[in-house]
Amino acid sequence: MIEPYLSLGGNAAEAAAYYAGVFDAPEPYVMRYGEIPPGEMEEVPPEAAQLVMHANVKTYGGDLMLADAMPGSDTTPSAGMWITLSHTDQNRLRETFERLSREGEVLSPLEPSFFSPLYGQLRDKYGFFWMLMSPEEP
């Protein structure tokens, strides 16, 4: 199984809550750098204690994991990497597409294509690129 792991620049907790809402998922698991047991990792700088070391959103399409990078790290999403969600429930895909596109940008509307009964592309409000598609007729 391949699971996306998104790196953010200080707003991973906010993004985890956002994605949980988009996917009607349970409250995400969030662990902050300041919660690491002493001696388990290098000392965390005080300014990073409240940053997210690991978050997990349990979606209907699989786990979406997130973390905050250490201050000064590049976390710019790349058009060279896309998150693809494939699911047979076209109503769920439509709802998810609509929610992800709020405050984002639709790059290709969700509609039938020659290779999928339903396919669309967008960039979400955090800058991550998504492809949503249905692999077969329901």
N, C-alpha and C positions, 0 to 999 in steps of 0.2 A: 504494500500500500504506500502510495506517495501522498504526503500531507504537506500543504504549504505552511511555511513559518515566516511570518511577516515581521520585519524589523522596523520599528518606529523611533521617532526622535523625542520621546518624552510623553507621548499621549497614548501609549499602548493600553492602559486601563480604560480610557475613554473609548478607544477603538474596539476593544473586546466587548464592552457593553453595547456599543452600536451594532456590531455584527450579531451579537446574541439577539437583539431586537429585530434585525433584518431577517434572521432565520427562525424566529420564534423558538429560540433555543433556551435551555435552562441558564441560570446565572453562570457566567464563566468562572473557571478556577483562575485565580490570580495569586502569584507569589512575587513579592517584591525583594529586591536585592538586600534590603535591611533585615529580611527574615531568614537569611542563610545562617545556619548554625555556625558558631565560631569555629575556626580552624578548617572548615570545609572548602573554602576558596581563598584566593588572595583577598586581602582587606579591601572592602568596598569604600570608595571615597564617600564622605558624608553627603555630598550633593547628589549621589546616586542612590541613597538608601530607599527613597520612595519610588524609584523607577521600577518598572515591571521586569523581573528576571524571566518569568514564564507565565503565559496565560493560555488557556485552552477553551475554545468555544466548541461545544458539541452540536454540530448542525445535522440536518437530515441528509446532507451530502458527504459527511465525514468531519473530521476534526480540523479546525482552523486554529493554528497556534500563533502567538504573537509575543514580542518582547521589545523592550526599549533598549536601544544601543547605548553604550556609554557616551557621555557628552563628548562632542567633537567628532563622532563617527558619522559617516555619510549614510543616510537612510533613504535616499531618493529612489522611489519606485522606477523601474525601467520598463520601457515599451518592449524590451526584449524578453520579458517574462510575463506570462499571463496565468491567471488562476482560472481553470476550467471547471465548471460545474455541469455535469451531465446527469439528467434524471428523467425518468419516464412520466412523472407527474407534471404535466404542462401547466396546470393551474398554479402549483407551487413555484414553478420557474417564472411564470409571469409576475407573481407577487414579489418574488425575490428580486427580479430584474427591476421592477418599479421602485422598490425600496432602495436598492443599491444605487440607482440612478439619481435619486434625490440628492441634491447638492453636488452631484457629479456631472458626468458628460456621457450621453449616449453616442457611441461611435458607429453603431449599426443597430437599427431597431430590432426588437425581438419579433421575428416573423419566420414563416416557412422559407427554406432554401432548398437548393437542389440536393443537398446532402443530409438535411435534417428537417423533420417536421416543424421544428421551432429552434431558431438560432439568433443570438444577438451578442453585441459587444458593448462594453462601457468602461469608463474609468470612474471609480468611486470617489467619494469626498476626501479620502486619504491619498489619492493618486494611484491606487492599485488598479491594474487592468484585469478585466474579467471577460470570459466567454461563457455564456449559458446556452445549453442545448439539450434537446430531447433526442435520444439515440434511436427511437422507434415510435411508431404510432401507438397511442394508448389503447 
